[in-house]
Amino acid sequence: MVARFTIRYIDSEGERYQVEKDDYHSEIDLSDLGIKSISLEPIGNCPRIEKLILNTNIISAIDLTPLSACTRMKMLSITSNELETIDLQPLSRCRQLEALELSDNLLSEINLQPLRDCKNLKWLYIADNRLQEIDLSPFNGHSKLQYLVLSGNGLSNINLSPLENASDLRYLHLKENSITSIDISVLFHCEKLESFVVDEYVTINANHKLKHQHYFPEPINEIVDSIEWQHEVG
């Protein structure tokens, strides 16, 4: 039997609206509605939900707690909003999550630790925010990550070593940050790498032992002559 539920939200003018949905829906798209505030509580009672899209609104804060019950969730997209902070902890139970998109917000920090057990994650977009640092260590052991886009932030450095097992990585975009140097040794094992983008002035380092590798992923091959090869100390 199909049940119905009601999603309520408030727009920029303070007007209250509601949207009726049937619980058989696997995708809910509430983009471009001028949403300022929204409760996800009704969505937490929708067991079939796989995609939740809230793009191009003016949401500055959102409580993801109800999504901890959405174990089939594969995609959460909240791009082009005004998020200043977000707690991803509820997503730790969304083990089927494949895509998290948070680009074009006002995030100054983000804790990715709740994604540690989201081993199916393929897409992570956090471009055009205000991040000063980011810890990728929760991705130790992640093998399915394909797209990591962190362009347009304030990152001054980034440690890529947690991506050691991300053999399926295709896109790594770090342009328009404050990074001056970066060690890309882990990328030499990403045979499917299609695009690696940093600012032109960034010094690119790698372990000297990789210099003699028989095959370089194409984006690495294009910059191999500019790599500064590093020797282990001690």
Protein Blocks (a to p, Z undefined) as FASTA:
>chain_A
ZZddddddddfkopacdddddfkbfbdcfehklpabdcfklmmmmmkbmbdcfehiabfb
dcfklmmmmmmbmbdcdehiabfbdcfklmmmmmmbmbdcfehiabfbdcfklmmmmmmb
fbdcfehiabfbdcfklmgoiakbmbdcfehiabfbdcfklmmmmmmbfbdcfehiabfb
dcfklmmmmmkbmbdcddfklccdddfklmmpfbdcfklmmmmmmpccdddeZZ
